[in-house]
């Protein structure tokens, strides 16, 4: 935001190859192993060893590329130095964002790695050109092809208007705090109240659901363009701690605990939607909430992965810093290598 398995043909091929290897091994060693197994039906050590070998799943090989990274500013690494020179500059791609770190760890460079993520991207920008301050970013899915073997996708927050929600919560709380100064009773969660319709529905949840519908279609398109690629949908890191009280030293008491809890809830809904859509499409969801616990914007400067509303010099507010990108890279690599 300006705030970032399905059994594919590659996976099926890998499993088929593994099965073939087991069969070949069984045939080549049939004289001895077959005799021992037949002679030990009582569960003796040789029989147990053979059974264990037969039941051990063949590990899926780590993709060797080409790798294409798709996503919004949480993927591109907004304002994190050094920024890459690739056009357009309005996309704000960092040379140390998590796609770059993942590619480096996998030994992928040149034509075997393409990062087309862009700050401000929505799901529609995956198949349509995105206008930025530095020019137009081509449709991100244009970087895909039949040869693509690895895809990471971090998107959806802009569709859900999550940064708008954060801004609206700040506004509602400032207004309500002012009312409190002149004698009005301050609401427990003025922002939550502003997003509730007359019937008690949730406007933010409706936007998240609509974003999910669009994401589902784009995941199908990724599969169509790159049928052999392993696809990883990367979630968003924890912006706030589970206990809103710990944010008072950073955010002060302007935003109520009720509204901080509301924001935590909305991000959880967003990540839950991403997980559901990934699994429905046969992709892998990479959770960043758990690994980023204790590294939210209210953590100390040395610990946080996400910058607070008043960020460190040169960094983007409410966005990952370099440590956040490193943490995301580690989570993605764990999933890819797992």
VODRENZA-468331 format. One line per field, with one value per residue (C-alpha): residue in three letters; z, x, y. Coordinates in Angstrom, 1 decimal. Layout:
<rs>
residuo	(ALA:...)
Z	(Z:...)
X	(X:...)
Y	(Y:...)
</rs>
This chain:
<rs>
residuo	(UNK:UNK:UNK:UNK:UNK:UNK:UNK:UNK:UNK:UNK:UNK:UNK:UNK:UNK:UNK:UNK:UNK:UNK:UNK:UNK:UNK:UNK:UNK:UNK:UNK:UNK:UNK:UNK:UNK:UNK:UNK:UNK:UNK:UNK:UNK:UNK:UNK:UNK:UNK:UNK:UNK:UNK:UNK:UNK:UNK:UNK:UNK:UNK:UNK:UNK:UNK:UNK:UNK:UNK:UNK:UNK:UNK:UNK:UNK:UNK:UNK:UNK:UNK:UNK:UNK:UNK:UNK:UNK:UNK:UNK:UNK:UNK:UNK:UNK:UNK:UNK:UNK:UNK:UNK:UNK:UNK:UNK:UNK:UNK:UNK:UNK:UNK:UNK:UNK:UNK:UNK:UNK:UNK:UNK:UNK:UNK:UNK:UNK:UNK:UNK:UNK:UNK:UNK:UNK:UNK:UNK:UNK:UNK:UNK:UNK:UNK:UNK:UNK:UNK:UNK:UNK:UNK:UNK:UNK:UNK:UNK:UNK:UNK:UNK:UNK:UNK:UNK:UNK:UNK:UNK:UNK:UNK:UNK:UNK:UNK:UNK:UNK:UNK:UNK:UNK:UNK:UNK:UNK:UNK:UNK:UNK:UNK:UNK:UNK:UNK:UNK:UNK:UNK:UNK:UNK:UNK:UNK:UNK:UNK:UNK:UNK:UNK:UNK:UNK:UNK:UNK:UNK:UNK:UNK:UNK:UNK:UNK:UNK:UNK:UNK:UNK:UNK:UNK:UNK:UNK:UNK:UNK:UNK:UNK:UNK:UNK:UNK:UNK:UNK:UNK:UNK:UNK:UNK:UNK:UNK:UNK:UNK:UNK:UNK:UNK:UNK:UNK:UNK:UNK:UNK:UNK:UNK:UNK:UNK:UNK:UNK:UNK:UNK:UNK:UNK:UNK:UNK:UNK:UNK:UNK:UNK:UNK:UNK:UNK:UNK:UNK:UNK:UNK:UNK:UNK:UNK:UNK:UNK:UNK:UNK:UNK:UNK:UNK:UNK:UNK:UNK:UNK:UNK:UNK:UNK:UNK:UNK:UNK:UNK:UNK:UNK:UNK:UNK:UNK:UNK:UNK:UNK:UNK:UNK:UNK:UNK:UNK:UNK:UNK:UNK:UNK:UNK:UNK:UNK:UNK:UNK:UNK:UNK:UNK:UNK:UNK:UNK:UNK:UNK:UNK:UNK:UNK:UNK:UNK:UNK:UNK:UNK:UNK:UNK:UNK:UNK:UNK:UNK:UNK:UNK:UNK:UNK:UNK:UNK:UNK:UNK:UNK:UNK:UNK:UNK:UNK:UNK:UNK:UNK:UNK:UNK:UNK:UNK:UNK:UNK:UNK:UNK:UNK:UNK:UNK:UNK:UNK:UNK:UNK:UNK:UNK:UNK:UNK:UNK:UNK:UNK:UNK:UNK:UNK:UNK:UNK:UNK:UNK)
Z	(0.0:-0.3:2.9:-0.2:-3.1:-5.6:-6.8:-9.8:-12.7:-11.3:-8.0:-9.6:-11.7:-8.7:-6.9:-9.9:-10.2:-6.5:-7.0:-10.0:-8.0:-5.3:-7.8:-9.6:-6.2:-5.3:-8.6:-8.5:-5.0:-5.2:-4.7:-1.2:0.2:-1.1:0.5:3.9:3.8:3.0:5.7:8.4:8.5:12.2:12.2:12.7:12.2:8.5:7.8:9.8:8.1:4.7:5.7:7.0:3.8:1.7:3.7:3.8:1.5:-1.2:-0.4:-3.0:-4.6:-4.1:-7.3:-9.3:-11.0:-12.9:-10.0:-10.4:-7.4:-7.5:-5.0:-3.4:-1.2:1.5:-1.1:-3.0:0.1:0.1:0.9:2.1:1.0:-1.4:-3.9:-7.2:-10.5:-12.3:-13.9:-12.9:-9.8:-8.5:-7.6:-4.9:-5.2:-2.7:-3.4:0.0:-0.1:0.6:-3.1:-3.6:-0.4:-1.4:-4.9:-3.5:-1.1:-3.9:-6.2:-8.7:-10.7:-14.1:-16.2:-13.5:-11.2:-11.9:-9.2:-10.7:-7.3:-7.1:-4.3:-4.3:-6.3:-6.2:-7.6:-10.8:-11.4:-11.8:-15.2:-16.0:-16.2:-13.0:-13.1:-10.6:-10.0:-11.9:-14.9:-15.8:-14.4:-16.9:-15.8:-13.2:-14.6:-17.9:-16.2:-16.0:-18.6:-19.1:-17.9:-14.5:-11.6:-8.5:-7.8:-4.6:-4.3:-1.6:-2.3:-1.1:1.5:-0.9:-2.3:1.3:1.9:5.0:5.0:4.6:7.7:9.7:8.6:9.4:12.8:13.6:12.4:14.3:17.5:17.2:16.7:19.6:21.8:21.1:22.0:25.3:26.0:25.9:28.0:25.8:26.7:24.6:22.7:23.5:19.8:17.6:14.5:14.9:15.2:12.1:10.0:11.3:9.1:10.4:10.4:12.4:9.3:8.8:5.8:6.1:6.0:2.9:1.2:2.3:0.9:-2.4:-2.5:-2.0:-5.0:-7.2:-5.8:-6.5:-10.2:-10.4:-8.8:-11.5:-14.1:-12.6:-12.9:-16.5:-17.5:-15.4:-14.9:-13.5:-11.0:-7.3:-6.0:-2.5:-1.2:1.4:4.2:6.1:9.3:12.6:12.7:16.3:19.4:20.8:23.9:22.8:26.2:25.1:22.4:24.7:24.8:21.0:20.0:23.2:24.4:21.4:19.8:22.1:23.1:21.5:18.1:18.4:18.9:15.9:13.7:14.9:14.1:10.6:9.8:11.0:8.7:5.8:6.4:6.9:3.5:1.9:3.5:2.3:-1.2:-1.4:-0.2:-2.6:-5.5:-4.5:-3.5:-0.2:2.3:4.0:7.4:8.7:11.8:13.9:13.0:13.4:16.9:19.2:16.2:15.5:15.2:19.0:19.7:20.3:17.4:17.5:17.5:15.3:11.7:10.9:11.4:13.5:12.3:13.0:11.4:11.6:9.2:5.6:6.1:5.4:8.1:8.9:6.5:6.9:7.5:6.4:9.4:8.4:4.9:6.3:8.5:5.6:3.5:6.1:6.3:2.6:2.3:5.1:3.1:-0.2:1.2:3.4)
X	(0.0:1.6:1.4:3.2:0.1:-1.7:-0.1:1.5:3.0:6.5:5.4:3.6:6.6:8.9:6.6:6.5:10.2:10.5:8.2:10.1:13.4:11.9:10.7:14.1:15.9:13.5:14.1:17.9:18.1:15.3:17.4:18.6:16.0:13.1:14.4:14.9:11.5:9.8:11.8:10.9:7.1:7.2:8.3:12.0:14.6:15.1:11.4:10.8:13.6:12.2:8.7:10.1:12.1:9.0:6.8:9.3:8.0:10.3:11.2:10.1:13.2:13.7:12.8:15.8:14.0:13.1:11.6:9.1:8.2:4.8:3.2:2.7:5.0:5.3:7.0:8.9:10.5:9.2:12.1:14.4:18.0:19.4:16.6:17.1:17.5:14.9:12.1:9.8:11.3:7.8:7.6:10.2:11.9:14.7:17.7:17.3:13.5:12.5:12.3:15.9:17.1:15.2:16.7:20.2:19.8:18.6:21.5:19.1:20.1:19.9:17.2:16.4:15.0:12.5:11.1:8.1:6.5:5.3:4.3:0.6:-0.3:-3.7:-4.8:-6.0:-2.4:-1.4:-3.1:-3.2:-0.6:-0.1:0.6:3.2:4.9:7.9:6.1:3.9:4.6:3.6:1.1:3.0:1.8:3.5:6.7:5.4:5.9:5.7:9.3:8.6:9.1:8.7:6.3:5.8:2.8:2.2:-0.9:-4.4:-4.0:-4.6:-7.7:-9.0:-8.1:-6.2:-4.1:-7.2:-8.6:-5.5:-5.8:-9.5:-8.9:-6.3:-8.7:-11.7:-9.7:-8.3:-11.8:-13.1:-10.2:-11.0:-14.6:-13.4:-11.4:-14.6:-16.6:-18.0:-17.8:-15.2:-16.3:-14.5:-13.8:-14.8:-13.1:-14.8:-18.1:-17.5:-17.1:-20.2:-23.3:-26.8:-27.4:-24.2:-22.3:-18.6:-17.5:-13.9:-14.8:-16.9:-13.8:-11.6:-14.1:-14.2:-10.4:-10.5:-12.7:-10.3:-7.3:-8.8:-9.2:-5.6:-4.2:-6.0:-4.4:-1.0:-1.6:-2.6:0.5:2.9:1.4:4.6:5.4:5.1:3.2:3.6:1.1:2.9:0.8:1.3:3.4:1.9:1.5:0.4:0.9:-1.9:-1.9:-2.7:-1.5:2.1:1.6:1.1:4.8:4.9:1.4:0.4:-3.2:-4.7:-5.9:-8.1:-7.4:-10.7:-9.6:-6.1:-7.9:-10.1:-7.0:-5.5:-8.8:-9.0:-5.4:-6.2:-9.2:-7.0:-4.4:-7.1:-8.6:-5.2:-4.7:-8.1:-7.5:-4.0:-5.2:-8.2:-5.9:-3.4:-0.8:1.2:0.4:3.4:2.3:4.3:2.1:3.8:7.4:6.8:5.3:7.2:8.5:5.5:5.6:5.3:8.4:11.7:13.7:16.1:13.4:10.7:10.1:7.5:8.0:5.5:3.5:6.7:9.3:13.1:14.7:14.1:11.8:8.1:5.5:3.6:5.8:8.5:12.1:15.1:14.8:11.2:12.2:14.9:12.3:9.9:12.7:13.5:9.8:9.5:12.8:11.6:8.4:10.2:12.8:10.4)
Y	(0.0:3.1:1.6:-6.1:-25.5:-26.0:-29.2:-27.6:-29.5:-29.0:-30.4:-33.3:-34.0:-33.9:-36.4:-38.6:-38.5:-39.4:-42.4:-43.5:-43.4:-45.5:-48.1:-48.1:-48.6:-51.4:-53.2:-52.8:-54.2:-56.7:-59.8:-59.0:-56.5:-58.5:-61.7:-60.0:-58.4:-61.7:-63.5:-60.9:-60.5:-60.3:-56.6:-57.3:-54.5:-55.0:-55.1:-51.9:-50.2:-51.1:-49.9:-46.6:-46.1:-46.7:-44.3:-41.4:-38.7:-37.4:-33.8:-31.2:-29.7:-25.9:-24.0:-23.0:-20.1:-18.2:-16.2:-13.4:-11.2:-9.4:-7.0:-3.6:-1.4:-3.9:-6.1:-3.4:-1.9:1.7:4.1:1.5:2.2:1.4:1.9:0.0:2.0:-0.1:1.9:3.3:4.9:5.6:1.9:2.4:-1.0:-1.6:-3.7:-5.3:-6.0:-9.6:-10.7:-9.5:-11.3:-14.5:-14.4:-13.9:-16.8:-19.1:-18.0:-16.3:-13.3:-11.7:-13.2:-15.7:-13.1:-10.3:-8.0:-6.1:-5.1:-1.5:0.9:1.5:-1.6:-3.1:-6.4:-4.7:-3.6:-7.2:-7.3:-3.5:-0.8:1.2:4.9:6.2:9.5:8.2:6.8:3.8:0.3:-2.4:-5.0:-7.1:-10.4:-9.6:-10.7:-14.3:-17.0:-20.7:-21.0:-19.3:-21.7:-19.5:-16.6:-14.6:-12.3:-9.7:-7.7:-6.9:-4.2:-1.3:-3.0:-3.3:0.4:-0.6:2.6:4.6:2.8:3.7:7.4:7.5:6.0:8.7:11.4:10.0:9.8:13.3:14.7:12.7:13.7:17.3:16.8:15.2:18.4:20.5:18.2:15.5:11.9:10.2:7.1:3.8:3.2:6.1:4.7:1.3:3.1:5.1:2.0:0.3:0.7:1.1:-2.6:-3.3:-4.5:-3.8:-1.7:-2.8:-6.5:-5.9:-4.4:-7.3:-9.8:-7.9:-7.8:-11.6:-12.1:-10.1:-11.9:-15.3:-14.4:-13.1:-16.3:-18.3:-16.0:-16.6:-20.4:-20.0:-18.0:-20.0:-23.5:-25.0:-22.3:-22.7:-19.7:-18.2:-15.6:-13.5:-12.0:-8.7:-8.4:-7.4:-3.7:-3.5:-5.7:-7.9:-5.7:-2.1:-0.7:-1.3:1.3:4.2:5.2:5.3:6.5:8.2:8.1:9.8:6.5:4.6:1.0:0.0:1.4:-0.1:-3.4:-2.6:-2.2:-5.4:-7.2:-5.7:-6.8:-10.3:-10.4:-9.2:-12.0:-14.6:-13.7:-14.0:-17.4:-18.7:-17.5:-18.9:-22.3:-22.3:-21.6:-24.3:-21.7:-21.6:-18.8:-17.4:-16.0:-13.0:-12.4:-15.0:-14.3:-10.5:-10.8:-8.5:-6.5:-4.3:-0.5:-0.1:-2.2:-0.4:1.0:-1.8:-4.5:-3.2:-4.4:-1.8:1.9:3.9:7.0:9.1:6.9:6.8:9.3:8.5:5.6:5.3:5.4:2.2:0.3:-2.4:-1.3:-3.3:-5.6:-6.3:-7.2:-9.5:-11.2:-11.6:-13.1:-15.6:-16.6:-17.0:-19.0:-21.3:-22.0:-22.4:-24.7:-26.6)
</rs>
